[in-house]
Amino acid sequence: MIAEPYVPVPPVKYGGTERVIFHLIKGLQEQGHEVTLLASGDSKIDCKIIPITDTHLLFGQNRDEQKKVKLQVDRIHRKMRKIIQSQLPNVDIIHSHGFDLKNFEAFPNLTTLHGPFLLSQIKYFERHKELFYASISNNQQFGFPDLQYIGVCYNGLDPDEFPFVEEPEDYLCFLGRLDREKNPHLAIQLAIRLGMKIKIAAKLDWLGDGYMEEELNELLEHPLVEYLGEVGMEEKVKIISNAKANLHPTGFREPFGLSVLEAAYCGTPTLAISKGSMPELIEDGRTGLLVEDFVEGYHHMDELFNMDRHYISERAKSLFNYSTMSKQYTLAYEKVLNIYKERKRLKEITLRQVEETRLVLRTAWENERRAKQNRT
């Protein structure tokens, strides 16, 4: 299992991918599998850890800082390639959560696509079609349909970490990042228009470079807005479980949307822009509302507030949990291993056929040579 060096496993604060990795390993171990994790040295999980750096790196706060961080990551990646090569005799399959496995396409491999496809990535993925991929929603695959998808493996966490709250408090919440992909300014504008309090628990890094100044600073000063910054797990659970609704104004083809699942565990409905994976996570009209924009959402908030929080919680817990996720990945691993097993079998057959053909030709040549000698 290969994580990137930016965030420890599990994350201390923000880090959806690393939280998924943590629970995936937990589920695989419960099935009886042995997992070796390549991650930052400050990761804390009960499995064999090979540290790729002493402590996790921090994302740059702007693009210039991120370029410097990227140079560190490139050096770490060169180290990781050597580590992976040395571990091949000890593992059945390599599972990456972002690290480039191009050099290991001859070995059973799987890469989970945790992010959206970008136009700038087209050439990259064109060169990586020989690798095998798991998407985290069906919709995600439409972004680049030509890749070798083994299947869909929906994210799942431990529902027991999220308490069900039947009687929420009178506020809205937004969880995620402060950037134009997540669009928290739209959530704040809706809350202000409704005259409701909103709690913002979000991370700011280079992806939001300039966003605060252009969209948020003035809104965050409004008396209805409580900006909490990047929070830990305990505080996040408290916020989403007691919220009357979760707001998710995503502005991109989001491949999953972990905060929507976390809110649902607690019985909290979500108002979301109907893009990307949202129709796969939200049962429209029962666990949340799918709208074209938050202007439309404004007119349906009473419907959202009156949803059955028991149903929302039970549906999320039964469909999206770490145990189900780990079983989906086990099936994906088995598919990949069977493909490589079949390739090996066909290669052996081909080599045997080549050898048999050589033997036939060699025998014919020897017979012809002897015939010539006899004639002489």
Secondary structure, DSSP 8 states (H G I E B T S, - for coil): -B--TTS-SS-SSS-HHHHHHHHHHHHHHHTT---EEEEETT---SSEEEEEESS-----SSHHHHHHHHHHHHHHHHHHHHHHHHHGGG-S-EEESSS--GGGTTS-EEEEE-S---GGGHHHHHTTTTSEEEESSHHHHTTSTTSEEEEE------GGGS---SS--SEEEEEEESSTTT-HHHHHHHHHHHT-EEEEEEE--GGGTTHIIIIIHHHHTSTTEEEEES--HHHHHHHHHH-SEEEE---S--S--HHHHHHHHTT--EEEES-TTHHHH--BTTTEEEESSHHHHHTTHHHHHTS-HHHHHHHHHHHS-HHHHHHHHHHHHHHHHHHHHHHHHHHHHHHHHHHHHHHHHHHHHHHHHHHHHHH-
